[in-house]
């Protein structure tokens, strides 16, 4: 009986994690892509994300996602610059 409860609890936890983005691995280590475009490293839970060319980009909010998608190619390039920059 205890085994059945454990299996059900683990399955529920896995589904919750999938639905909330906890298991999503974003392209920039789950940093907000728009934050990176603006030169800032802001970690997200990746619950708002978009797949582009097979890569997942995370966003801190819906407005950031919408702004990023207006010019994804340019924004990806800018985000790479910030993400790759050495720490000061």
C-alpha positions as semicolon CSV with decimal commas, in nm:
position;residue;x (nm);y (nm);z (nm)
1;X;0,000;0,000;0,000
2;X;0,280;0,246;0,089
3;X;0,452;0,174;-0,243
4;X;0,139;0,277;-0,434
5;X;0,126;0,611;-0,250
6;X;0,493;0,673;-0,318
7;X;0,462;0,600;-0,690
8;X;0,158;0,827;-0,717
9;X;0,333;1,106;-0,525
10;X;0,644;1,087;-0,744
11;X;0,435;1,086;-1,061
12;X;0,242;1,390;-0,939
13;X;0,563;1,574;-0,851
14;X;0,708;1,501;-1,196
15;X;0,394;1,631;-1,368
16;X;0,397;1,945;-1,152
17;X;0,760;2,008;-1,240
18;X;0,690;1,968;-1,611
19;X;0,392;2,203;-1,598
20;X;0,574;2,474;-1,403
21;X;0,892;2,469;-1,610
22;X;1,111;2,334;-1,331
23;X;1,263;2,072;-1,559
24;X;1,326;2,311;-1,848
25;X;1,689;2,377;-1,929
26;X;1,710;2,711;-2,107
27;X;1,970;2,808;-2,363
28;X;2,134;3,059;-2,129
29;X;2,118;2,858;-1,806
30;X;1,761;2,977;-1,740
31;X;1,856;3,346;-1,747
32;X;1,593;3,576;-1,897
33;X;1,687;3,621;-2,262
34;X;1,562;3,982;-2,264
35;X;1,754;4,058;-1,946
36;X;2,066;3,939;-2,128
37;X;1,979;4,155;-2,431
38;X;1,973;4,449;-2,189
39;X;2,303;4,350;-2,029
40;X;2,155;4,199;-1,712
41;X;2,168;3,843;-1,581
42;X;1,827;3,765;-1,431
43;X;1,755;3,401;-1,344
44;X;1,406;3,267;-1,423
45;X;1,212;2,950;-1,350
46;X;1,168;2,919;-1,729
47;X;0,791;2,884;-1,692
48;X;0,764;3,135;-1,979
49;X;0,973;3,006;-2,266
50;X;0,990;2,972;-2,642
51;X;1,163;2,713;-2,859
52;X;1,351;2,862;-3,153
53;X;1,551;2,634;-3,382
54;X;1,536;2,357;-3,121
55;X;1,669;2,575;-2,837
56;X;1,464;2,691;-2,539
57;X;1,481;3,058;-2,442
58;X;1,346;3,159;-2,099
59;X;1,174;3,484;-2,003
60;X;1,093;3,655;-1,677
61;X;0,747;3,760;-1,794
62;X;0,515;3,759;-2,094
63;X;0,608;4,113;-2,201
64;X;0,975;4,013;-2,219
65;X;0,888;3,712;-2,433
66;X;0,679;3,924;-2,671
67;X;0,957;4,183;-2,703
68;X;1,217;3,914;-2,772
69;X;1,005;3,754;-3,044
70;X;0,983;4,079;-3,243
71;X;1,341;4,020;-3,365
72;X;1,464;3,685;-3,233
73;X;1,781;3,662;-3,446
74;X;1,916;4,000;-3,332
75;X;1,809;3,940;-2,973
76;X;1,976;3,598;-2,961
77;X;2,300;3,754;-3,084
78;X;2,284;4,030;-2,819
79;X;2,198;3,781;-2,545
80;X;2,500;3,566;-2,641
81;X;2,727;3,870;-2,599
82;X;2,610;3,930;-2,241
83;X;2,601;3,563;-2,147
84;X;2,955;3,505;-2,278
85;X;3,101;3,822;-2,128
86;X;3,354;3,767;-1,849
87;X;3,240;3,851;-1,496
88;X;3,355;4,189;-1,372
